[in-house]
Amino acid sequence: MADYKKPDYWQLKARKEGYPARSVYKLKEMDEKFALLKTGGGAPSVCRVLDLGAAPGSWSLYALRKMAAKGFLVSADISPLSRQYDGGLFDGDNFFFVQGDITDPAIQGIILSRGPYSLIISDTAPATSGNRSVDAARSLELAGAVLDYAEKALVKGGSLVLKVFQGGDTAELLKRIKTLFDTAKGFKPRSCRSESFETYYIGMGRNEEPRGMYPVFHSAGK
Ligand SMILES: C[S@@+](CC[C@H](N)C(=O)[O-])C[C@H]1O[C@@H](n2cnc3c(N)ncnc32)[C@H](O)[C@@H]1O
C-alpha cells in the first residue's frame, strides 16, 4: 500500500519545477508522445485549449508555459486553482478560468461560448469513495460529459485527452470516442501510481465540425 502522505519522486520533481501537482508529468508524457500542444502552422494556427477538471492547475500551467502567447486556454474546475506557482500566468490575457461543475448547464454555456477549441484535455476525476465500482461509474459519467464538450466544441481535426477510472463500461466509452475521431487509443502514463486504476483515452482528428454554433474561430481574447 502506497504512503500518500510522503511525497514521492514525481511530487518532489513537480515542486522543484514549479507545478502544484505530480499529474503534470502525465500530460507532459502524452504531449511528447502525441504532439498535442503543437502551435503554429496548420489551421487554426492559434492553439485554443480547454482544460476540464483543472485544479490545482498543473496541466493549465504546463499548457500556458508551452503555448506562451501563441495559445489561449480556458480551464474549469469546481475548486479554485492554486496560485502558488503560476507567477501571474493565471492573470494573463490568454487565460480564462470558470469555477463550477462542468456538468452544470450554466457552466457548460460559459465554457462553450468561449470555444471552439483545438484541443480538450480532461483530468476530471470524482472524489473517491473507496467503492471501486461506484467510483468507476461516476468517472464514466464525467467522461461522458467531457465527450459532449468534444462533440459540441472541438474543431474538425482537433484532439482530446480524457481520464477515466477503469472498472466501468470503458468499452462503450471507447466506442463513442472512435465514432468522433479518426484515431482513438488508450494510454497509461509512466507517472500514474502503479496501484492507480485510472487510464487515459486519446482521440486524434475530430472527424466533423463542432455541433455548437461558432460563426468565428476565436483567435485571441477572452
Ligand atoms: C486529478 S484532479 C486534476 C489535476 C489537474 N489536472 C492538475 O494537473 O492540477 C481532478 C479534478 O477534477 C475536478 N472535478 C471533479 N468533478 C468535477 C466536475 N463535475 N466539474 C468540475 N471539476 C470536477 C476536481 O475538483 C479535481 O480538481
Ligand as a Chemical Component Dictionary entry (heavy atoms), coordinates in Angstrom:
data_LIG
# 
_chem_comp.id                   LIG 
_chem_comp.type                 NON-POLYMER 
_chem_comp.pdbx_formal_charge   0 
_chem_comp.three_letter_code    LIG 
# 
loop_
_chem_comp_atom.comp_id 
_chem_comp_atom.atom_id 
_chem_comp_atom.alt_atom_id 
_chem_comp_atom.type_symbol 
_chem_comp_atom.charge 
_chem_comp_atom.model_Cartn_x 
_chem_comp_atom.model_Cartn_y 
_chem_comp_atom.model_Cartn_z 
_chem_comp_atom.pdbx_ordinal 
LIG C1  C1  C 0  -6.840  14.860 -10.584 1  
LIG S1  S1  S 1  -7.543  16.421 -10.334 2  
LIG C2  C2  C 0  -6.946  17.348 -11.698 3  
LIG C3  C3  C 0  -5.496  17.719 -11.600 4  
LIG C4  C4  C 0  -5.077  18.732 -12.646 5  
LIG N1  N1  N 0  -5.062  18.144 -13.975 6  
LIG C5  C5  C 0  -3.709  19.308 -12.394 7  
LIG O1  O1  O 0  -2.796  18.943 -13.128 8  
LIG O2  O2  O -1 -3.561  20.117 -11.483 9  
LIG C6  C6  C 0  -9.226  16.172 -10.752 10 
LIG C7  C7  C 0  -10.075 17.419 -10.668 11 
LIG O3  O3  O 0  -11.379 17.134 -11.196 12 
LIG C8  C8  C 0  -12.262 18.065 -10.574 13 
LIG N2  N2  N 0  -13.659 17.689 -10.790 14 
LIG C9  C9  C 0  -14.300 16.546 -10.442 15 
LIG N3  N3  N 0  -15.596 16.581 -10.808 16 
LIG C10 C10 C 0  -15.770 17.783 -11.417 17 
LIG C11 C11 C 0  -16.910 18.410 -12.027 18 
LIG N4  N4  N 0  -18.103 17.804 -12.076 19 
LIG N5  N5  N 0  -16.751 19.650 -12.543 20 
LIG C12 C12 C 0  -15.546 20.288 -12.491 21 
LIG N6  N6  N 0  -14.433 19.726 -11.934 22 
LIG C13 C13 C 0  -14.548 18.498 -11.417 23 
LIG C14 C14 C 0  -11.843 18.005 -9.110  24 
LIG O4  O4  O 0  -12.310 19.140 -8.410  25 
LIG C15 C15 C 0  -10.310 17.926 -9.236  26 
LIG O5  O5  O 0  -9.729  19.191 -9.076  27 
# 
loop_
_chem_comp_bond.comp_id 
_chem_comp_bond.atom_id_1 
_chem_comp_bond.atom_id_2 
_chem_comp_bond.value_order 
_chem_comp_bond.pdbx_ordinal 
LIG C1  S1  SING 1  
LIG S1  C2  SING 2  
LIG S1  C6  SING 3  
LIG C2  C3  SING 4  
LIG C3  C4  SING 5  
LIG C4  N1  SING 6  
LIG C4  C5  SING 7  
LIG C5  O1  DOUB 8  
LIG C5  O2  SING 9  
LIG C6  C7  SING 10 
LIG C7  O3  SING 11 
LIG C7  C15 SING 12 
LIG O3  C8  SING 13 
LIG C8  N2  SING 14 
LIG C8  C14 SING 15 
LIG N2  C9  SING 16 
LIG N2  C13 SING 17 
LIG C9  N3  DOUB 18 
LIG N3  C10 SING 19 
LIG C10 C11 SING 20 
LIG C10 C13 DOUB 21 
LIG C11 N4  SING 22 
LIG C11 N5  DOUB 23 
LIG N5  C12 SING 24 
LIG C12 N6  DOUB 25 
LIG N6  C13 SING 26 
LIG C14 O4  SING 27 
LIG C14 C15 SING 28 
LIG C15 O5  SING 29 
# 
